Amino acid sequence: MRWRGERESGNVEDRRGFGGGRVAIGGGIGTLIIVIIAVLLGADPQQILQQVPTGEPTTTSQGSRPTNPEEEELTKFVKVVLAKTEDVWQDVFQQNGRQYRKPTLVLFSDQVQSACGIGSAASGPFYCPGDQKVYIDLSFYEELRRRFNSPGDFAQAYVIAHEVGHHIQKLLGTSDKVDAAQQRMSEVDANRLSVRLELQADFYAGIFARHIQKQGLLEEGDIEEALRAASAIGDDAIQRQSTGHVVPDSFTHGTSEQRLRWFRKGFETGDIRQGDTFSAPSL
């Protein structure tokens, strides 16, 4: 991705150096793995998550926190990607007669307080609809490269675009409707609804990629990087890797094939109206 020299977003809150607290389910990849294992073992995922040591948050100023050139480069990249999501979705919303409200991206290390509870680096990047912020520990990108075999800067951009996709759902009222419906459902049915929510976020990430391509910012292999990342973090792929078993009723994000399909559809159509995963007879 050609990103150097592009505008950096100012909607970034750097909390690296903060820490402490109990981990709450935030919807990230690490949390998904914990929940899968709990389900397979017949345990309550919330009880397992509550075993994480608790403590009072401690604060460290950003200036006193050690940094390195690689991390600073990655910070700039993330700010540029966020800026591009701002530009893309502002245009898309205007074309559809709506006004876009930009999310804040929070950089953290280890643990972070959000309106959805205390998130952990182990849970991966997540979006909190309660404060309309995207949270990411940049160390996740090393895990994406090493554990999920998904290197490349556009694989990293896809992660942010997916989480911003959840922000789009919040602005359009989709996530609130899903949350309300899930309260009246069984766990299995609620999981199925969660899959449709996540696949729609992948669709929105595909729309973002299409607009970036139109701007001439994509390089050869970039889309393949995003597709590889989407495939690597499918529920079935993660379950096989972590437990060796696949339990479809526990899926919350969709299979590798489904995630690829909806990202591609967003990329190929570029039309937000084509992303109704909730009415689709087949995912």
Secondary structure, DSSP 8 states (H G I E B T S, - for coil): ---TTS---S-EEE-TT-B-S-------HHHHHHHHHHHHHT--HHHHHTTS-----B---GGGS---HHHHHHHHHHHHHHHHHHHHHHHHHHHTT------EEEE-SSEEEETTEEEEGGG-SEEETTTTEEEE-TTHHHHHHHTS---SHHHHHHHHHHHHHHHHHHHHTHHHHHHHHHTTS-HHHHHHHHHHHHHHHHHHHHHHHHHHHHTT---TTHHHHHHHHHHHTSHHHHHHHHTS---GGG-SS--HHHHHHHHHHHHHH--GGG--TTT-S--
